[in-house]
Amino acid sequence: MIYPLLAAIIVSMGIILLLWQGDPKRRRIAGLPGGAHRPGARRLLVAAALLPGVALAVGGDAAGFLIWLGTAVVGGWLVTQRSAR
Protein backbone atom coordinates (compact mmCIF):
# COMPACT_ATOMS: atom_id res chain seq x y z
CA MET A 1 0.00 0.00 0.00
CA ILE A 2 2.81 2.42 0.78
CA TYR A 3 4.92 1.65 -2.31
CA PRO A 4 2.35 2.75 -4.92
CA LEU A 5 1.86 5.95 -2.93
CA LEU A 6 5.59 6.65 -2.82
CA ALA A 7 5.90 5.93 -6.54
CA ALA A 8 2.99 8.28 -7.30
CA ILE A 9 4.57 11.05 -5.23
CA ILE A 10 7.98 10.63 -6.85
CA VAL A 11 6.54 10.61 -10.39
CA SER A 12 4.36 13.66 -9.78
CA MET A 13 7.15 15.64 -8.15
CA GLY A 14 9.49 14.80 -11.02
CA ILE A 15 6.95 16.10 -13.51
CA ILE A 16 6.34 19.23 -11.40
CA LEU A 17 10.09 19.89 -11.55
CA LEU A 18 9.99 19.45 -15.34
CA LEU A 19 7.14 21.96 -15.53
CA TRP A 20 9.13 24.36 -13.38
CA GLN A 21 12.21 24.07 -15.60
CA GLY A 22 10.27 24.82 -18.77
CA ASP A 23 8.09 27.62 -17.41
CA PRO A 24 8.28 30.36 -20.04
CA LYS A 25 7.51 33.22 -17.65
CA ARG A 26 10.17 32.13 -15.14
CA ARG A 27 12.73 31.68 -17.91
CA ARG A 28 11.95 35.10 -19.41
CA ILE A 29 12.22 36.91 -16.05
CA ALA A 30 15.46 35.10 -15.20
CA GLY A 31 16.89 35.95 -18.62
CA LEU A 32 17.43 32.30 -19.55
CA PRO A 33 17.61 31.54 -23.28
CA GLY A 34 15.05 29.19 -24.91
CA GLY A 35 14.12 25.86 -23.38
CA ALA A 36 10.52 26.79 -22.61
CA HIS A 37 7.84 24.16 -23.17
CA ARG A 38 5.21 24.73 -25.80
CA PRO A 39 1.58 24.95 -24.55
CA GLY A 40 0.72 21.47 -25.85
CA ALA A 41 3.70 19.93 -24.10
CA ARG A 42 2.80 21.72 -20.88
CA ARG A 43 -0.74 20.36 -21.04
CA LEU A 44 0.59 16.83 -21.52
CA LEU A 45 2.94 17.24 -18.58
CA VAL A 46 0.10 18.46 -16.37
CA ALA A 47 -2.02 15.46 -17.38
CA ALA A 48 0.92 13.15 -16.69
CA ALA A 49 1.41 14.72 -13.24
CA LEU A 50 -2.24 14.01 -12.41
CA LEU A 51 -2.28 10.40 -13.63
CA PRO A 52 -0.67 8.88 -10.50
CA GLY A 53 -3.37 10.47 -8.35
CA VAL A 54 -6.07 9.18 -10.66
CA ALA A 55 -4.56 5.71 -10.42
CA LEU A 56 -4.65 5.90 -6.63
CA ALA A 57 -8.26 7.07 -6.64
CA VAL A 58 -9.41 4.42 -9.12
CA GLY A 59 -7.55 1.80 -7.10
CA GLY A 60 -9.73 2.66 -4.13
CA ASP A 61 -6.97 4.10 -1.93
CA ALA A 62 -8.73 7.22 -0.66
CA ALA A 63 -6.16 7.89 2.06
CA GLY A 64 -3.31 7.46 -0.42
CA PHE A 65 -5.00 9.83 -2.84
CA LEU A 66 -5.36 12.52 -0.18
CA ILE A 67 -1.75 12.09 0.94
CA TRP A 68 -0.61 12.29 -2.71
CA LEU A 69 -2.75 15.39 -3.29
CA GLY A 70 -1.38 17.18 -0.23
CA THR A 71 2.19 16.22 -1.09
CA ALA A 72 1.80 17.43 -4.67
CA VAL A 73 0.38 20.77 -3.54
CA VAL A 74 3.04 21.37 -0.89
CA GLY A 75 5.79 20.14 -3.21
CA GLY A 76 4.67 22.49 -5.99
CA TRP A 77 4.55 25.35 -3.52
CA LEU A 78 8.07 24.55 -2.29
CA VAL A 79 9.37 24.49 -5.87
CA THR A 80 7.94 27.95 -6.53
CA GLN A 81 9.30 29.31 -3.25
CA ARG A 82 12.75 27.97 -4.04
CA SER A 83 12.69 29.63 -7.46
CA ALA A 84 11.57 32.99 -6.03
CA ARG A 85 14.95 33.58 -4.37
C-alpha positions as CSV (number, residue, x, y, z in Angstrom):
1,M,0.0,0.0,0.0
2,I,2.8,2.4,0.8
3,Y,4.9,1.7,-2.3
4,P,2.4,2.7,-4.9
5,L,1.9,5.9,-2.9
6,L,5.6,6.7,-2.8
7,A,5.9,5.9,-6.5
8,A,3.0,8.3,-7.3
9,I,4.6,11.1,-5.2
10,I,8.0,10.6,-6.9
11,V,6.5,10.6,-10.4
12,S,4.4,13.7,-9.8
13,M,7.2,15.6,-8.1
14,G,9.5,14.8,-11.0
15,I,6.9,16.1,-13.5
16,I,6.3,19.2,-11.4
17,L,10.1,19.9,-11.6
18,L,10.0,19.5,-15.3
19,L,7.1,22.0,-15.5
20,W,9.1,24.4,-13.4
21,Q,12.2,24.1,-15.6
22,G,10.3,24.8,-18.8
23,D,8.1,27.6,-17.4
24,P,8.3,30.4,-20.0
25,K,7.5,33.2,-17.6
26,R,10.2,32.1,-15.1
27,R,12.7,31.7,-17.9
28,R,12.0,35.1,-19.4
29,I,12.2,36.9,-16.1
30,A,15.5,35.1,-15.2
31,G,16.9,35.9,-18.6
32,L,17.4,32.3,-19.6
33,P,17.6,31.5,-23.3
34,G,15.1,29.2,-24.9
35,G,14.1,25.9,-23.4
36,A,10.5,26.8,-22.6
37,H,7.8,24.2,-23.2
38,R,5.2,24.7,-25.8
39,P,1.6,25.0,-24.6
40,G,0.7,21.5,-25.9
41,A,3.7,19.9,-24.1
42,R,2.8,21.7,-20.9
43,R,-0.7,20.4,-21.0
44,L,0.6,16.8,-21.5
45,L,2.9,17.2,-18.6
46,V,0.1,18.5,-16.4
47,A,-2.0,15.5,-17.4
48,A,0.9,13.2,-16.7
49,A,1.4,14.7,-13.2
50,L,-2.2,14.0,-12.4
51,L,-2.3,10.4,-13.6
52,P,-0.7,8.9,-10.5
53,G,-3.4,10.5,-8.4
54,V,-6.1,9.2,-10.7
55,A,-4.6,5.7,-10.4
56,L,-4.6,5.9,-6.6
57,A,-8.3,7.1,-6.6
58,V,-9.4,4.4,-9.1
59,G,-7.5,1.8,-7.1
60,G,-9.7,2.7,-4.1
61,D,-7.0,4.1,-1.9
62,A,-8.7,7.2,-0.7
63,A,-6.2,7.9,2.1
64,G,-3.3,7.5,-0.4
65,F,-5.0,9.8,-2.8
66,L,-5.4,12.5,-0.2
67,I,-1.7,12.1,0.9
68,W,-0.6,12.3,-2.7
69,L,-2.7,15.4,-3.3
70,G,-1.4,17.2,-0.2
71,T,2.2,16.2,-1.1
72,A,1.8,17.4,-4.7
73,V,0.4,20.8,-3.5
74,V,3.0,21.4,-0.9
75,G,5.8,20.1,-3.2
76,G,4.7,22.5,-6.0
77,W,4.5,25.3,-3.5
78,L,8.1,24.6,-2.3
79,V,9.4,24.5,-5.9
80,T,7.9,27.9,-6.5
81,Q,9.3,29.3,-3.2
82,R,12.7,28.0,-4.0
83,S,12.7,29.6,-7.5
84,A,11.6,33.0,-6.0
85,R,14.9,33.6,-4.4
